[in-house]
C-alpha cells in the first residue's frame, strides 16, 4: 500500500480484520491476535465496543503509531 491508500484506509471510522491486515501486513492468525490485544487494551481503558468485530480506527492508528503527517507529506510528494 502506498501513502495515499493508507490515508484512505485510516480515514474510516471503524477497523475490521481485513483493514488491520492491510495496515500491518500480518497474516490472518496474527492479525486476530493483534485485534484481540487492541480490544483488551481498549476495554481496560474503559471503552465499551459495540461489536467484537470492529475497532475504532483512531485507536488502531494510535496503537500502531501510524504517523499521519508523514503519510500526508509522502502522498503530496507523489502527486507533484
N, C-alpha and C positions, 0 to 999 in steps of 0.2 A: 504494500500500500504506500502511496506517496502522501505528502503532507496534506494536500487538498482533500484526498479521500479520507484521511484520518480525521481532519476537521469536520467533514460532513458526517462521519460516523459518530463522533463525540458530541455533535450538536443535538442528538436525540435525547429525549427526556429519560428513557429507560434503556438499560443494557441487558440483553439476553445472552444466552450462552454463545451463540454464533458471533455476536458482536465482540464478546470477550475473547473468543478465539482469534478473530481478525486483529484485534488490538495487541494481543500478546504473542501470537504465532504458536500458541500451545495446541497440543492435540486435545481431543475431547475429554479424556480422563483427567489430565492435568488442569484443564480449564474448569472442569466440575469441581476439583479440589480447591482451586483458587476462588471460584464463585462462592463456595461454602465458607472459606476463610473470610472473605469480604462480608458475607452475610452475618456471620457470627460476630465479627468486629463491629458492624453497624448495630446489631441487636444489643451488644454490650454497652454501646454508647447511648442506648435508649431509643433507637429507631424502631418503628413498627412498620414492617414492609407489607404492602398489600398482597403480595404473592411471593412464593419462594422461587419463582422462575425469573423474576426481574429484579434488577438492582438500579438505584438511582445513578444515572451516568455521571453526574458531577462527583459522586463519591468514588466511583470506579476510577475516574480521571485522577482524583486526588490520591487514591490508594496506589495507583500505578506510577504516580509522579510524572504525568504527561505534561510536558512544557508547551502550553498552548501558544504563548508568544513566539516561541521558536518555530512552531509549525506554521503560524501565520506569516512569519518572515520568509520561511522557505517557500511557501506557496506563492507569495508575491514575486520572489526571485525567479521562479519557474515561469511565471506568466510573462515577465519582462524579457 
